[in-house]
Amino acid sequence: MIFIGTLKQYFRNHPMAFFGFLLVAALIVAALGASWIAPYDPNLQSLNDRLLPPSFHHWMGTDQYGRDVFSRLVYASRISLAVGIVAVTIYVLIGTTVGSVAGFYGGWVDGILMRLVDILLSIPTFLLILIVIAFVGPSIFNIMVIIGLTSWTDVARLVRGEVLSLKEREFILAAKVVGMKNSRIILKHLLPNAMGPVLVVSTLGVGGAILIESALSYLGLGVQPPTASWGNMLMEGKEHLTDAWWLVTFPGLAVFLTVLGYNLLGEGLRDFWDPRLRGSR
């Protein structure tokens, strides 16, 4: 309760972080309540209603197949939320494991794991994802897993640094003296004290994962039609930039606001977790 009260006070004093929280909350509400919020079936076609501009009946207009853009946008939020959460969960688990083992054991273990991280960091993440998709094929499941498996390096370096600074503390040395197993020390003492920065990186990472998925879908390598995603809505709408501006405006705005929301929330959590950053702004 004390933590929640402190967080409320922080949001009250930092409106941009609270704005980010509201944007993220709106995405979650849209994704969970899509079947109640959307007025039409997102895949329902009506060629008589194709390319209608925004109106009372179709708030964001219709696309070239007569499908309601607002309904597709709302249902596409499910894809974005799922990709962000699943991909980030995968790479946080991998990065936390690698970073904690490297930082705790040091020596040759640290050397091997960090060289692996350096190799992966030398390859552009988006290029690596494109190469993997070329072999396994595009699908929503593959996108989530591939983003997770190729984006864990920053988390690993962050956790390693936190573990290196913590493992010489008195409470860790005391745990070693009493004969506590290394695995228990890592899980019970080191990781709980290192998860603050990881939470911040995870929040920022969700926005990044959504951006990657949108880019892949725009290129035709992500979520495949007729399933709606913001990326493939942009891809389909680019053919009608001059005569149907709403086809790219609303999906693009959804991507922008969602990534902005996660970035603002992540920045706010970082400042909240490290009071030293508050005084520097």
C-alpha positions in Angstrom: 0.0 0.0 0.0 2.9 2.4 0.8 4.4 1.7 -2.6 1.1 2.3 -4.4 0.6 5.6 -2.5 4.1 6.7 -3.4 3.5 5.8 -7.0 0.3 7.9 -7.0 2.1 10.8 -5.6 4.8 10.5 -8.3 2.3 10.4 -11.1 0.6 13.4 -9.6 3.9 15.3 -9.8 4.9 14.0 -13.2 2.0 14.4 -15.7 3.9 13.0 -18.7 4.5 9.7 -16.9 0.8 9.6 -16.0 -0.1 10.4 -19.6 2.0 7.4 -20.7 0.2 5.2 -18.1 -3.2 6.3 -19.5 -2.1 5.5 -23.1 -1.0 2.0 -22.0 -4.2 1.5 -20.0 -6.2 2.5 -23.1 -4.4 -0.1 -25.2 -5.1 -2.8 -22.6 -8.7 -1.9 -22.3 -9.1 -1.9 -26.1 -7.4 -5.3 -26.4 -9.4 -7.0 -23.7 -12.7 -5.5 -24.6 -12.4 -5.6 -28.4 -15.4 -7.8 -28.9 -17.6 -5.3 -27.0 -16.0 -2.0 -28.2 -15.8 -2.8 -31.9 -19.2 -2.1 -33.6 -18.6 -4.4 -36.6 -16.9 -7.7 -37.4 -13.3 -6.7 -38.3 -13.3 -9.0 -41.3 -16.8 -8.3 -42.6 -16.6 -7.1 -46.2 -19.1 -4.9 -48.0 -18.0 -3.7 -51.4 -20.9 -1.3 -51.5 -19.4 0.5 -48.5 -15.7 0.6 -49.7 -13.6 3.6 -49.0 -16.2 5.5 -47.1 -14.7 8.5 -45.2 -15.1 8.8 -41.4 -18.8 9.2 -40.4 -21.3 8.6 -37.7 -21.7 4.9 -38.9 -18.0 4.3 -39.5 -16.0 6.5 -37.1 -12.7 5.9 -38.9 -14.1 5.1 -42.3 -13.9 1.9 -44.3 -11.1 0.3 -46.3 -11.0 -0.9 -49.9 -13.0 -4.0 -49.0 -15.7 -2.1 -47.1 -14.4 -3.3 -43.7 -14.8 -0.9 -40.7 -11.4 0.6 -39.9 -12.2 1.3 -36.3 -13.2 -2.3 -35.6 -10.1 -3.6 -37.3 -8.0 -1.1 -35.3 -9.4 -2.2 -32.0 -9.0 -5.9 -32.8 -5.4 -5.2 -34.0 -4.6 -3.9 -30.5 -4.8 -7.5 -29.3 -2.0 -8.4 -31.7 0.2 -5.5 -30.5 -0.4 -6.2 -26.8 0.2 -10.0 -27.2 3.4 -9.4 -29.3 4.7 -6.9 -26.8 4.0 -8.9 -23.6 5.1 -12.4 -25.0 8.2 -11.1 -26.7 9.4 -9.1 -23.7 8.6 -12.0 -21.3 10.8 -14.3 -23.4 13.8 -11.9 -23.7 13.6 -10.9 -20.0 13.8 -14.5 -18.9 16.7 -15.2 -21.2 18.5 -12.0 -20.5 18.0 -12.3 -16.7 19.3 -15.8 -16.7 22.4 -15.1 -18.8 23.2 -11.8 -17.0 22.8 -13.2 -13.5 24.9 -16.3 -14.2 27.6 -14.2 -15.9 27.7 -11.6 -13.1 27.7 -14.1 -10.3 30.2 -16.7 -11.5 32.5 -14.3 -13.4 35.7 -15.7 -14.9 35.5 -17.8 -18.0 31.7 -18.2 -17.6 31.4 -14.4 -17.8 33.8 -14.2 -20.6 32.0 -16.7 -22.8 28.5 -15.3 -22.2 29.5 -11.7 -22.7 31.3 -12.6 -26.0 28.1 -14.2 -27.1 26.3 -11.0 -26.2 28.9 -8.9 -28.1 28.4 -11.1 -31.2 24.6 -10.7 -31.2 25.0 -6.9 -30.6 27.2 -6.7 -33.7 24.3 -7.9 -35.8 21.4 -5.4 -36.4 18.4 -6.9 -34.5 15.9 -6.2 -37.3 18.2 -7.8 -39.9 18.6 -10.9 -37.7 14.8 -11.1 -37.4 14.3 -10.8 -41.1 16.9 -13.7 -41.7 15.1 -16.0 -39.2 11.7 -15.2 -40.6 13.0 -16.1 -44.1 13.6 -19.6 -42.8 10.7 -20.2 -40.4 8.0 -18.2 -42.2 5.8 -15.3 -41.0 3.2 -15.9 -38.4 2.1 -14.2 -35.2 3.6 -17.0 -33.0 6.9 -16.9 -34.9 7.1 -13.1 -34.6 6.7 -13.2 -30.8 9.2 -15.9 -30.3 11.8 -14.4 -32.8 11.7 -11.0 -31.2 12.1 -12.5 -27.8 15.0 -14.7 -28.8 16.9 -11.9 -30.6 16.4 -9.0 -28.2 17.7 -10.2 -24.8 21.2 -8.8 -25.0 20.5 -5.4 -23.3 18.7 -7.1 -20.4 21.7 -9.5 -20.0 24.2 -6.7 -19.8 22.0 -4.7 -17.4 21.4 -7.7 -15.0 25.1 -8.6 -15.1 26.0 -5.1 -14.0 23.5 -5.1 -11.2 24.7 -8.5 -10.0 28.3 -7.4 -10.1 27.5 -4.5 -7.8 25.4 -6.6 -5.5 27.3 -9.8 -5.0 30.0 -8.1 -2.8 27.4 -6.7 -0.4 27.3 -7.9 3.2 24.0 -9.9 2.9 25.3 -11.9 -0.1 28.6 -12.6 1.7 26.7 -13.7 4.8 24.6 -16.1 2.6 27.7 -17.7 1.3 29.2 -18.1 4.7 26.2 -20.0 6.0 26.5 -22.4 3.0 23.5 -21.3 0.9 23.5 -22.7 -2.6 24.5 -20.4 -5.4 21.2 -21.0 -7.2 19.3 -19.9 -4.1 21.5 -16.9 -3.6 20.8 -15.8 -7.2 17.0 -16.4 -7.0 16.3 -15.3 -3.5 18.7 -12.4 -3.0 20.4 -11.1 -6.1 17.5 -11.1 -8.7 14.9 -9.5 -6.5 17.3 -6.6 -5.8 18.1 -6.3 -9.5 14.6 -6.3 -11.0 13.9 -2.6 -10.7 15.9 -1.6 -13.7 14.7 -4.7 -15.5 11.1 -3.6 -15.0 12.0 -0.3 -16.6 13.7 -1.9 -19.6 10.8 -4.3 -20.0 8.3 -1.4 -20.2 10.4 0.3 -22.8 10.9 -3.0 -24.6 7.1 -3.6 -25.1 6.9 -0.4 -27.2 10.0 -1.6 -29.2 8.5 -5.0 -29.8 5.2 -3.4 -31.1 7.2 -1.2 -33.4 9.1 -4.2 -34.8 5.9 -6.2 -35.3 4.3 -3.3 -37.1 7.3 -2.9 -39.4 7.4 -6.6 -40.2 3.7 -6.6 -40.9 4.0 -3.6 -43.2 6.7 -5.5 -45.1 4.3 -8.5 -45.4 6.5 -10.6 -43.1 4.4 -10.3 -40.0 0.8 -11.0 -39.2 -0.9 -12.2 -42.4 -4.3 -10.9 -43.7 -7.2 -11.1 -43.1 -6.1 -10.9 -39.5 -5.8 -7.2 -38.7 -2.6 -5.7 -37.3 -1.6 -2.1 -37.4 1.3 -2.9 -39.7 -0.6 -4.7 -42.4 -3.4 -2.0 -42.2 -0.7 0.5 -43.1 0.6 -1.8 -45.9 -2.9 -2.1 -47.4 -3.7 1.6 -47.0 -0.6 2.9 -48.7 -2.2 2.2 -52.1 -4.9 4.8 -51.2 -2.8 7.7 -49.7 -4.4 10.3 -52.0 -8.0 9.2 -52.0 -8.4 7.6 -48.5 -6.2 9.3 -46.0 -7.8 7.6 -43.0 -6.5 4.2 -44.0 -3.0 5.1 -43.0 -3.6 7.9 -40.5 -5.5 6.0 -37.8 -3.2 2.9 -37.8 -0.1 5.1 -37.8 -1.5 7.2 -35.0 -2.3 4.0 -33.0 1.4 2.8 -33.4 2.7 6.3 -32.5 0.5 6.7 -29.4 1.2 3.2 -28.1 4.9 3.4 -28.4 4.9 6.9 -27.0 2.8 5.6 -24.0 5.2 2.8 -23.2 8.2 5.1 -23.6 6.8 7.8 -21.3 5.7 5.2 -18.8 9.2 3.5 -18.9 10.9 6.9 -18.5 8.6 7.6 -15.5 9.3 4.3 -13.9 13.1 4.8 -14.3 12.9 8.2 -12.6 10.7 6.8 -9.9 13.0 3.8 -9.3 16.2 6.0 -9.2 15.5 9.2 -7.2 18.9 10.5 -8.3 17.5 11.0 -11.8 14.7 13.2 -10.6 17.1 15.8 -9.2 19.0 16.0 -12.5 16.0 17.1 -14.5 
